[in-house]
Amino acid sequence: MPNPFHASFGVSPPLLVGRDAGIADFMEALDDGPGSSGRATLYTGARGSGKTVMLNAIEDRAKERGWLVISETASPGFITRITRQHLPRLLRSFDPDAVRQKLTGITGPLNIGAVTWESVESHVVEAGLRNQVELLTDLLAEHETGLLITLDEIHQNQISELRDIATTVQHAFREGRELAFVGAGLTKTISGVVNDDVLTFLRRAERHTLGPVTPAEVKRALREPIETSGRTIGSDALQVMTEGTSGYPFLIQLVGAQTWRLHPRETEITVEDAEEGVTRALRRLGALVHEPALADASDIDKSFLLAMAKDDRPSKMSDIQERLKVNVNYASQYRLRLIAAELIQPVRRGYVDFALPYLREYLREHVAADI
């Protein structure tokens, strides 16, 4: 039996749980028409919180309503890809006169040579983002539908191109066009982008932080794919797997995948399978999530995190300060750095905790020797 769980970043799970309210809010914004604030939405969250999966779900629901979708990642050249690939393709589909042919060359003698033709867009590739969006939304208005643009992995490194798309969306909104925009990125990078002087429009976008999933939803996300795929799982084994995920979306898939592949031909997933699956998943989590998350952390950042890792529960800032032998201002500065990097989070006044599940255990096992 094939493994129903998809432990890959950006790949939609067999069952998406805990995000129904966010999806419903965006669909209501499409129904409400131009002017709805939800038509510009940003999703943020830690690594593995399901930002890309959320974009996938939004795109699927929009397509079901007849909207066209342009899905892109904010890597270098994404504006060029939109204006030279996505928009011309969509314009062709709605304008049968969009393509004409021209003779580009003749090889060999004229009477027997091979004739070469090239397709040419009437919506020329030199056209900019804004006027191509205007052309397409004009055509879509006749069909009472619209265009959704999604942009994943938003980052300050692409600030120039982000300005282009933000100003285009802003003008489309002002003109009452059927256009919607949804972006996703780490909280730190999204904050840096919306604070840009030219991107003030995005500050008014609705912003949603994707957090953990409730235990009840985790159980559903594990049990239903298992049973749909022809196997069974008891309540005790399901509880072990559920607790092992800590409600972390990526870990739900990782625990499910690792547990499933232990004995894929057996009908029942046992408690022993669940325990071993969690162990294997946590081992993989370190390489897939914790190691990349710590890649940009300085030795001082890591020292702060290790000082926290001495505690089995949220850490008191005064204890961290004492362990590091630094003053209040110094400790506070690194606290803010690590919150911005989404490695820690404040839990109550004077206390911080790790933002990623099992990061405490990973630090104890792997990082202490490094620094």
N, C-alpha and C positions, 0 to 999 in steps of 0.2 A: 504494500500500500504506500502511495507517495506521501511524503511529509507535507502536511497542510500548513505548517508554519514557515514564515518568510523572515528569517533573521538577517536581512540586508537593509542598509540605510536607504530610505526613500521608496522602498517597495511596500505597497499596500498590504496590510495583513488580511487573512481570510475573513476576519470579522473586526470592524472598527468599533471600539466601544469608548464611552466617556466623552465623545465629541459631538453628540447629537445637537445639543443646544447651540453650539457655535455654528454648526452647519445651517441649522434652522434660521438663525439670526441673519446669515448672509443671504439665504434664499428669500427671506422677507424683504431684504433690501432690494433685490432684483424685482420683486413684485411691486414694491412701493414706487418704482420708477425713478427717473432722474431727479436728483436733489436729495436722495436718501443718503445719510452719512455713512451707512454701512457699505456703500458701493466702493469705498476706499478702505481697505482693511489690512492690518498688519498682524501676523502671527509671530510671536517670539517664544523662546523657551530654551532650555538647556539642550545639549547634544543628546539625541535619542529620544526627545520628548514627542516626536511625531509631527514636526512642522511640515515636512515634505509630504507625508501621508495626508495631512490636512488639506494641502493644496490639491492633491490627487482627488480627494473626496469632493472638494468644492467644484473642481473642473467637471467631474462626472455628473454631479447634480445639475450644473449649469447646462451641460450638453443635453441632458434629459429634457430640459425646458426649451431646447431649440437654440440656445446661444452658441455662437462660435467662440473657440478658445485658442488663445496663443499662450503656450507654456514655454517659459524660458528660465535660464539660470543667469544670475548676474556675474557672469565671467566676461573677460574682455571681448568686446565686439558684439555684445548682445543687441545693441540698437541696430547695427548693420544686419544681423541675422533677422531681426524683426522686419526691417524695411526692404530687404532684398530677397527674403525667403518666405516668411510667414504671411505678410500682408499681400504681396503679389499673388501667392497661391490662393488666398481667400478671395481676393478681388476677382481672379479668373473664374472661380466657382460661381460667382454671382453676376458676372458680366460676360456673356458669351462673345462679345466683341473685343475682349481684352487682349487677345493674342492674334497677331498677324504674322505672316512670314515674309522674309526678304531674301533675295538671292545674295549669297555671301561669297561665292567663288565657283570657278569652273576649272577643273583639272583636265589636261589633255586637249587635243584638238576640239574645236567648238562643236563639230558634227557628231563626235563620238565621246566627248569628255563627260566626266561625272559631275552632276550639278549638286552643289551644297546649299542647303537652306538652313536658316537659323530662326527660331521663334523669338519674337520681340514683344515685350510687354507694351501695351498702350499706356498702362500704368507704369511709367518708366522707373527703373531702379534708382534714378537720381532723385526721385521724389522723396521728400523728407517724411519723418515719422508722422508729424501732425497732419499734413494734407492727405496722406494715405489713410490715416484713421478717419478723417472726415469723409473721404470717398466711400470707405467701407460702411461706416455707420449710416451714411445717406442711403446706401443700397439696402442695408438691413432694416432701416425704418419702414421700407415698403413691405417687408415680411414680418413686421411687428416683433422683431427680436433684436439682439444686441451682441456686443463683443466683450469678452472677458480676457484680460491680460493678467497672467500670473508670473511672478518673478521670485525665484527661490535663491537662497544664500546671498541675500542683500549684504553688501559690504562697502565700507568707506573707500576702498581702493578703486571702486568704479563710480566715484562721485560725479564725474562729468556726464557719464551716460545716464546716471540716475536723475540728474537735473533735466535731461532731455525728456525722459519718460514722465517725470512728475509735472513738468510744465504742459506737456501734451494732454495728460489726464485732466489737469486743472482747467485748461481751455475747453475740453470736451464737456466737463461738468457745467461750466458756465454757460455753454451753448445748449444745454439740455439734451445731450446726445446719450444714446443707449450704450454706455461704456461703463465697465467696472474694472477695478484693479485690486489684486490681492498680492501681497508680498510676504515673505517669510525670512527670518534670520535670527541669529543669536541676539539676545537682549542687548548686549553691549554694542554690537555693530549697528543695530537698528537705532539705538539712542544716538550714536554718533552721526548717523545719516540724517535723522530728522532735526538735529540741531544745526545743520548747515543753513546758512543764510538764505540760499535760493530754494531750499526744500521745505519752507515753512508750511506749504500745503499739506505735506505728509504728517505734520504735527497734529493736524485735525483728523487724520485717519483714525478709525476705530482700532484700538490695539488690544490684542488678547494674548495672555501668557498661558501657554499649555503646560499644565502641571501634572501631578500623578493621577492615576486612575483609581477609583475606589475598589476595595477588595471584592465587592459584589460584581462589579463590571469585569475585573480581572478573571474571576471564576468563569464568567460567561464567555470571555474571550478565549479561554483555554478549553473549557468543556465542549462548547458547541462545535468547533472544528474537529476535535477528537471524535465526537460521536457522529458527526456528518461523514467523516472519513471511514467509519465502520469499526471503530474501537470503543472501549469503555474505560471509565476511570472512576474509582471510588471516592467518597468524600474525604477520606484521610489523605490520599495521594494528591487530590486536588488542592487540599489545604496546604500541603507542603510546597507545591508549585506556586500557589498564590502568594504565600509569605515570602518565597524566594525572590519574587519579582519586585517587591517593595512598591508596586504600583507604577513602575517605570515602563513606559510603552515599549521601548526597544527590548527590554529585558523580558517582557511577556513573550515576545516572539523567540528570543534566544533560549529561554527556559523550555518553551514548548518544543522547539526544534531539537534541542539536545536530548530531551527526555524521549521524544518520539523515536529517535534513531537508535536508541539502545536495543530495543527488541521490536522492530517494526512489524514482524509477522505474528506477534502475540496479540491476542484480542484485548487483554486488559493491561492497562498501565498501572503498575503496582506502586506501593509506597517506596520500595527500594529503587525502582526506576526514577521516581520523582526526586528522591534525595540525590541520586547520582547525577540526574539531569541538572539540578540546581548547581551542584558542585562544578560540573563542566561548564555551565553557562557563566558562572562567576569568574572562572579562569579565563574564558574568552572575553568577558566584559573588560577586563584590565587592558588587554591589547587593543580592543576595538574602541573603547571610550575613554578610560582613565589616562592611558598613555598619551593619546592625542590632546586631551584636555590639559595636560600638564606640560605640553611641549614648549609653550611660550612662558612658562613660569620661571622666574629667577630663583637663584638659590635662597634668597631671603624669603620669597614667596613660599617656597617649599619648607623652609624652616618654620614659618608661621603655621603652615598646614600640619606639619609634624607635631608642633606644640599642641594643636587641637587634637591630633590623633591619640594623644595620651589619655584623653577622656573617652568614656564609653557612651557619653550623652552630650548634648549641647555644651559648648565650652564657654566659660566665663572670661570676658576680655581681660579682667585683672589677673587671672591665672596665666593667660597667654603672655601678657606683658611681663609677668614675673619670670616665666620660664625662658623668655627671650632676653631678659635683662635689658629692656628698653623702656623709654618713657611713654607716657600716654599718647602724645601726638604721633610718635613713630609707629606705635601699634595701630592707631586709628587710621593712619595713612595706608598701611598695608591691608587693613580690614576693608577699606573702600576699594582698593585695587582688586582684591580677590572677590568681592561681591560683584564688581563690574565684569570680572572674568567668568562669573557664574560658577565659581568653584565653592563658594560658601554663601550662606544667606543668614540674615538676622532673624532670630526666632522670638526674642523678646528683649526688652531693654537690658543691654550689657551682655547679651549672650549671642553666640553665632553657632551655626551647625553646617555640615557639609551639604552642598546642593545636589551632588550626584550620589546615588545609592552605592554603598560599599566602597566609597573612596577612602574612608577611614582605614579599612582593612587593607586596601591596596597600598596605601602610604606606609603602613606598618611593615608590610612584607617586602616592598620593592624600592621605596624611595630613601629610607633612612641611610642605607649604605652609600647611595649616590652622592650625598652631600656631606 
